[in-house]
């Protein structure tokens, strides 16, 4: 017997634990629409042109997190690919090297306090930059632990 539509079980809606649209825009603008790993163009003329990921430097863990700091621009990098391809795949496959570059941050560490190696140096700042919680880069470390 088929139940009427109103009585059918609907699939559970997945809880969204990712960054807000506004935060994604800040990160995209910070990177000028390019992969923050290799510099590949990912966004142009208002549309995505390649596979991309908003990578969490300090991983959220299985099932996500309710910690609002997890989705700040200081904890996010725009990378090409998915968790298994492109720069995002490289980070996931080379966790030790990615941590040394600041692309991964250990749990218990504030990502705003950990510099990121700027591999494509398009910002003419330094080879290491700090990501700010308001969506920018800075060549100087934060004072007082947070910005």
TAPESUL-V612171 format. One line per field, one symbol per residue. ss: DSSP state (~ for helix, > for strand, _ for the rest). Layout:
ss = ???
//
This chain:
ss = ____~~~_____________~~~~~~~~~~___>______>_>>__>>___>>>>>___________~~~~_~~~>>>>>_____~~~~~~~~_~~~~~~__________~~~__>>__________>>>>_____>>_________
//
